[in-house]
Amino acid sequence: MMGNLPWIAAVLAVSLLGIVLAWLVLPFATLTQTGAAPIPAPVVVIPWEAIAPFYLAAVVLFVASIWLVRRQLPDVKISGVLRVGQS
């Protein structure tokens, strides 16, 4: 599980960064046609139902890639690769 920690931390960090930026930027970037602040003020709504499939897809792709690499790894003859430069 420790090998997965950087990947999980990266997904969580990027998600948190996106949420924080949305809450910080949206109220200042939203203006009416006249340039005035809109009334009522914008509210950041995070559609977790729409985001969840992307997180699920990321987990499935990560597990599939680890499975494929572990399946192909025993076939790699690392000694042959390392000795290619020697003649």
LUMMI-973105 format. One line per field, with one value per residue: x, y, z of N, C-alpha, C in turn; residue in three letters. Coordinates in nm, 2 decimals. Example, Ala and Ser with C-alpha at 12.3 -4.5 7.8 and 13.67 -1.06 7.14 Angstrom:
npx: (1.32_1.28);
npy: (-0.57_-0.22);
npz: (0.78_0.71);
capx: (1.23_1.37);
capy: (-0.45_-0.11);
capz: (0.78_0.71);
cpx: (1.32_1.29);
cpy: (-0.33_0.00);
cpz: (0.78_0.79);
residuo: (ALA_SER);
REM end
This chain:
npx: (0.08_0.21_0.34_0.14_0.09_0.20_0.06_-0.21_-0.19_-0.13_-0.37_-0.56_-0.44_-0.45_-0.73_-0.81_-0.68_-0.81_-1.07_-1.03_-0.92_-1.15_-1.33_-1.19_-1.15_-1.38_-1.59_-1.47_-1.43_-1.67_-1.89_-2.15_-2.31_-2.27_-2.05_-2.07_-2.09_-2.26_-2.60_-2.78_-2.47_-2.23_-2.23_-2.03_-2.08_-2.02_-2.04_-2.05_-2.16_-2.12_-1.85_-1.75_-1.75_-1.51_-1.31_-1.34_-1.28_-1.01_-0.90_-0.95_-0.79_-0.54_-0.51_-0.53_-0.30_-0.09_-0.13_-0.08_0.19_0.31_0.25_0.40_0.66_0.81_0.90_1.10_1.43_1.66_1.94_2.03_1.95_2.11_2.37_2.40_2.55_2.81_3.08);
npy: (-0.12_0.12_0.19_0.30_0.54_0.79_0.83_0.84_1.06_1.26_1.27_1.35_1.60_1.75_1.76_1.89_2.14_2.23_2.27_2.46_2.67_2.72_2.82_3.05_3.21_3.22_3.40_3.65_3.66_3.66_3.86_4.09_4.20_4.47_4.50_4.49_4.34_4.03_3.97_3.74_3.66_3.44_3.09_2.82_2.50_2.17_1.90_1.61_1.36_1.37_1.38_1.15_0.92_0.98_0.96_0.70_0.58_0.66_0.51_0.25_0.25_0.29_0.05_-0.14_-0.07_-0.13_-0.40_-0.49_-0.42_-0.57_-0.82_-0.84_-0.80_-1.03_-1.14_-0.97_-0.95_-0.83_-0.83_-0.87_-0.63_-0.45_-0.53_-0.46_-0.24_-0.34_-0.49);
npz: (0.00_0.05_-0.18_-0.33_-0.22_-0.31_-0.55_-0.47_-0.30_-0.48_-0.65_-0.45_-0.38_-0.61_-0.65_-0.42_-0.46_-0.70_-0.59_-0.40_-0.55_-0.71_-0.52_-0.44_-0.67_-0.83_-0.71_-0.76_-1.03_-1.16_-1.32_-1.41_-1.72_-1.71_-1.56_-1.29_-0.97_-0.94_-0.82_-0.66_-0.49_-0.65_-0.59_-0.51_-0.63_-0.59_-0.79_-0.68_-0.76_-1.03_-1.05_-0.93_-1.11_-1.26_-1.07_-1.01_-1.26_-1.27_-1.06_-1.15_-1.39_-1.29_-1.13_-1.33_-1.49_-1.31_-1.27_-1.54_-1.57_-1.36_-1.46_-1.69_-1.61_-1.51_-1.75_-1.85_-1.92_-1.74_-1.71_-1.97_-2.09_-1.95_-2.03_-2.29_-2.39_-2.35_-2.52);
capx: (0.00_0.29_0.37_0.03_0.07_0.22_-0.05_-0.33_-0.17_-0.14_-0.51_-0.62_-0.39_-0.51_-0.87_-0.82_-0.63_-0.92_-1.18_-0.98_-0.92_-1.29_-1.39_-1.12_-1.15_-1.52_-1.66_-1.41_-1.43_-1.80_-1.95_-2.27_-2.28_-2.23_-1.93_-2.10_-2.10_-2.40_-2.68_-2.70_-2.33_-2.22_-2.20_-1.96_-2.14_-1.93_-2.13_-1.98_-2.22_-2.06_-1.70_-1.72_-1.70_-1.38_-1.22_-1.35_-1.20_-0.87_-0.86_-0.95_-0.68_-0.42_-0.50_-0.50_-0.16_-0.01_-0.15_-0.01_0.33_0.35_0.24_0.50_0.79_0.90_0.95_1.21_1.57_1.73_2.08_2.05_1.94_2.22_2.49_2.39_2.66_2.94_3.11);
capy: (0.00_0.23_0.23_0.37_0.66_0.91_0.85_0.88_1.20_1.35_1.28_1.43_1.73_1.82_1.78_2.00_2.26_2.27_2.32_2.59_2.78_2.76_2.91_3.18_3.28_3.24_3.52_3.77_3.65_3.66_3.99_4.10_4.27_4.61_4.49_4.49_4.21_3.97_3.95_3.70_3.62_3.30_2.98_2.70_2.37_2.06_1.79_1.49_1.25_1.37_1.37_1.02_0.83_1.01_0.90_0.55_0.55_0.67_0.40_0.13_0.26_0.27_-0.09_-0.21_-0.05_-0.20_-0.54_-0.52_-0.42_-0.69_-0.94_-0.84_-0.79_-1.15_-1.17_-0.88_-1.00_-0.71_-0.85_-0.85_-0.49_-0.38_-0.56_-0.42_-0.15_-0.41_-0.57);
capz: (0.00_0.06_-0.31_-0.39_-0.15_-0.39_-0.65_-0.40_-0.25_-0.60_-0.68_-0.35_-0.38_-0.73_-0.63_-0.32_-0.53_-0.78_-0.51_-0.33_-0.66_-0.75_-0.41_-0.43_-0.80_-0.89_-0.67_-0.82_-1.18_-1.21_-1.33_-1.50_-1.84_-1.68_-1.48_-1.15_-0.90_-0.95_-0.70_-0.55_-0.52_-0.70_-0.49_-0.57_-0.60_-0.64_-0.82_-0.65_-0.84_-1.17_-1.03_-0.88_-1.22_-1.30_-0.97_-1.02_-1.38_-1.24_-0.98_-1.24_-1.48_-1.21_-1.10_-1.46_-1.53_-1.22_-1.31_-1.66_-1.55_-1.28_-1.54_-1.79_-1.55_-1.51_-1.89_-1.89_-1.88_-1.71_-1.73_-2.11_-2.12_-1.89_-2.10_-2.44_-2.42_-2.34_-2.63);
cpx: (0.09_0.33_0.27_0.02_0.10_0.11_-0.17_-0.31_-0.18_-0.28_-0.58_-0.57_-0.44_-0.65_-0.89_-0.78_-0.74_-1.03_-1.15_-0.98_-1.06_-1.35_-1.32_-1.14_-1.29_-1.59_-1.60_-1.41_-1.56_-1.86_-2.07_-2.22_-2.23_-2.10_-1.95_-2.11_-2.24_-2.46_-2.78_-2.56_-2.33_-2.18_-2.14_-2.03_-2.06_-2.02_-2.06_-2.03_-2.15_-1.91_-1.66_-1.68_-1.56_-1.28_-1.22_-1.27_-1.05_-0.82_-0.85_-0.83_-0.55_-0.40_-0.47_-0.35_-0.07_-0.01_-0.07_0.14_0.38_0.34_0.35_0.64_0.87_0.96_1.07_1.34_1.65_1.88_2.12_2.04_2.06_2.35_2.49_2.51_2.80_2.96_3.25);
cpy: (0.13_0.28_0.31_0.51_0.79_0.94_0.90_1.03_1.30_1.37_1.37_1.57_1.81_1.85_1.89_2.13_2.31_2.33_2.45_2.70_2.82_2.85_3.04_3.27_3.31_3.37_3.65_3.77_3.66_3.80_3.99_4.17_4.41_4.61_4.49_4.35_4.16_3.96_3.85_3.66_3.47_3.21_2.87_2.58_2.27_1.94_1.66_1.37_1.25_1.35_1.22_0.92_0.85_0.95_0.75_0.51_0.56_0.56_0.27_0.13_0.23_0.12_-0.17_-0.19_-0.13_-0.35_-0.58_-0.52_-0.54_-0.82_-0.96_-0.84_-0.91_-1.18_-1.08_-0.94_-0.88_-0.72_-0.83_-0.70_-0.42_-0.41_-0.53_-0.34_-0.22_-0.50_-0.62);
cpz: (0.00_-0.08_-0.38_-0.33_-0.23_-0.49_-0.58_-0.35_-0.37_-0.64_-0.58_-0.35_-0.50_-0.71_-0.53_-0.38_-0.62_-0.71_-0.45_-0.44_-0.70_-0.65_-0.41_-0.56_-0.84_-0.84_-0.73_-0.97_-1.24_-1.21_-1.42_-1.63_-1.82_-1.60_-1.33_-1.10_-0.91_-0.82_-0.73_-0.59_-0.57_-0.58_-0.56_-0.53_-0.67_-0.67_-0.80_-0.73_-0.98_-1.16_-1.00_-0.99_-1.26_-1.20_-0.98_-1.15_-1.35_-1.16_-1.07_-1.33_-1.41_-1.17_-1.22_-1.50_-1.44_-1.25_-1.43_-1.64_-1.47_-1.36_-1.64_-1.73_-1.54_-1.64_-1.93_-1.83_-1.86_-1.73_-1.88_-2.15_-2.07_-1.96_-2.25_-2.47_-2.41_-2.46_-2.62);
residuo: (MET_MET_GLY_ASN_LEU_PRO_TRP_ILE_ALA_ALA_VAL_LEU_ALA_VAL_SER_LEU_LEU_GLY_ILE_VAL_LEU_ALA_TRP_LEU_VAL_LEU_PRO_PHE_ALA_THR_LEU_THR_GLN_THR_GLY_ALA_ALA_PRO_ILE_PRO_ALA_PRO_VAL_VAL_VAL_ILE_PRO_TRP_GLU_ALA_ILE_ALA_PRO_PHE_TYR_LEU_ALA_ALA_VAL_VAL_LEU_PHE_VAL_ALA_SER_ILE_TRP_LEU_VAL_ARG_ARG_GLN_LEU_PRO_ASP_VAL_LYS_ILE_SER_GLY_VAL_LEU_ARG_VAL_GLY_GLN_SER);
REM end
